[in-house]
């Protein structure tokens, strides 16, 4: 499976991101779609979307996308939520989900900071794709794409666009 990962679009899905995500099979969105359900549907018309709602999303998004997703993909256990914190500093709700599901990969958004690292304490890969939208303080907008094969994340690539 070839996965594109974005978060914090806040109503913006630029052509550069579309081009970067063109070869993927599915887009995972780690919350704060923004722009309402019609915006989320426009991304889903481009590629199938698996996502979670974020703290800035309205009720229309919250009805369509849950607060967290647990997926088993090609032998890999994946947990996604919007507000997650980071290794050693997890949000309390995220920490409870991590304890419950014991994922191989934990994905979150919210911080607008791209971070990919191994969490040795929880024996999982931590991924935050940063922010693909214009809202926020980030200087660079980011997205990721990677393959999942035989229970492993492989060939991860980062895409960057200037905020302006």
Buried (B, 14 or more C-beta within 10 A) or exposed (E): EBBBBBBBBBBBBBEBBEEBBEEBEBBBBBBBBBBBBEBBBEBBEBBEBBBBBBEBBEEBBBEBBEBBBBBEBEEBBBBBBBBBBBBEEBBEBBBEBBEEBEBBBBBBBBBBBBEBEEBEEBEBBBBBBBBBBBBBEBEBBBBBBBBBBEEBBEEBEBBEBEEE
